[in-house]
């Protein structure tokens, strides 16, 4: 049985988001809001990237009332617009699928020349809940807008690839290496990047600290983008948290 995220996005969407990855960064300083055409594109995206049980709601103003100031964290500048990411009651793997959906939305922001910031805490739930439907709960919010520093991605810091794997990724086939490199660029809470990847027997293994987490979903979205143009299949390992990817062999014509 396919896993809930498989086949959700087209190869052209995955390529667009893969191309946007090097430009994406976590942004807290905005030069201005998204314009009407960008908002229309984001509304279209929000309606289509949410996986089963996930909904992304856009707020065109009021961002200054959303976030809470926290000591030792940079303050937001010029914040007006934001998205709220909701999980529906009884959704299967809500945090994982919300991470996949939300990162697709964030990569679309970067493709449009905008930037956003994942927030799973330090926001006013009462403000987020104003956009909820019955049975929904917010798991994250995402302030967004035109970045004050369009080249902010140059400041991103990520672990080296060998920090994620017990084996030598330079010995892997290119498709597996490329996917792991895409995962390496993914953001996570406190920049911990709590993921492990390995390759053996034609299979790429990927695991987060647990399966149903936003961080795992974000990294999985990056893996899917890198694998998007190659027919592949995922399965869940017996430990209940490791995801296994294999390329599908082309079928011989009959």
Secondary structure, DSSP 8 states (H G I E B T S, - for coil): ---TTTT-S-HHHHHHHHHHGGG--B--BEEE---HHHHHHHHHHHHHH--TTEEEEEESS-GGGTB---TTS---BS--EEEEEEEETT-TTHHHHHHHHHHHHHHHHHHTT-EEEEESSSB-HHHHHTT--TTEEEEEEEEEEEESSTTGGGG-----GGGG-SS-GGGS-HHHHHHHHHHHT---GGG----EEEEETTEEEEE-SSSSSHHHHHHHHHHHHHHTTS-EEEEE-TTSSEEEEEE-------
